[in-house]
Amino acid sequence: MTHFSGRSGRFQSRAAAALCGLAISLGLGAMGSTKAQAASPESAPAELTTALSQIQSAASASDVDAVMQNYSPTFTNEDGFTYDGLKSALQTLWESYDTLTYRVELQSWEPTSNGYEAETVTYIDGTQTVEGRSAKLESVIRSLQTYEGGKIVAQQTLSERNQLTSGETPPTVSVILPEQVAAGEGYDFDAIVMEPLGNRYLLGAAIEEGATATDFFAGRPIELELLAAGGLFKVGSAPTTNDSRWVSALLVRDDGITVVTRRLRIE
C-alpha cells in the first residue's frame, strides 16, 4: 500500500467510493506507448470500428445489456473484473449519475492470430446530484483491449485521469504525479490550486486506494487538513510488488470542491 507523509485531522466520508466509481471505462480507455508495428486508426477493419461505435452508443444510453454483448463471457482485466463483475459495476455506477456521455477514439490497432489488439482513449462526461448538490464528472482513460471472435476478452488500463467538481467555482487543480514507478520507489504527489488563496481557507486530503474490483465501491474515511500553501504536497512510497493504485486529492474551498484522481502503475 502507498503511504503519504503529512499530518491531518479526521473527517469521515464516502467520497472515496465515488472516486473509485470514476474509473470504470468499459475497457475502452488508458495512456501508454503504442507498439511500433501498430497500424493507424484510419486503416482499422470495419468489424473493429463498428464494435467501438456500438459500445459508445450503448454506454451513453446506459444500456448495460447492449454494452455487454460486445464482451466475452470469459472477459478479465488486470483489476480483477470478470464479465459479471463488470456488468454489475456498470449498473451501480450508471444508477448514481443523472447523465453520462461516452466518446471513444481508436488510437491504433494490430491484427493477432485470433483477432485484434486495439489501443483506445475514452472520454466520459457526467452529472450527478448528491443531497441536492450537483457535481460534474470528467474522465480521460486509455487502455489496450484484446478482441477475439468479435468480443473483448481482455483489457489493460495504461493511464487514467478523473475529476469531479461541485459548487459555484470549484478550485482549478494542477496535478503532478508519475504514471508509473518501480516497486518500492518513492514519488511526489502534488495537487496545486491555480487560483491565489488570498484570505480564504482551503482544506484538502490525499487519498490512495486499490484499483481492483474488490476496492471499487468501498468507502474510505478521509483525513482533511488545513492547507496554507495553496495545495497538497505529499511524498508517497509505492508497494514492493507490482500493482495499480488510485491516487487522489480532495480540495475544499468555500466556493466549491474538486476531486482529482490518477492511476499509478507500480512495476
Secondary structure, 3 states (H helix, E strand, C coil): CCEECCCCCCECCCHHHHHHHCCCCCCCCCCCCCCCCCECHHHCCHHHHHHHHHHHHHHHCCCHHHHHCCEEEEEEECCCCEHHHHHHHHHHHHHCCCEEEEEEEEEEEEECCCEEEEEEEEEEEEEEEECCEEEEEEEEEEEEEEEECCEEEEEEEEEEEEEEEECCCCCCEEEECCCEECCCCEEEEEEEECCCCCCCCEEEEEEEEECCCCCCCCCCCECCEECCCCEEEEEEECCCCCEEEEEEEEEEECCEEEEEEEEEEEC
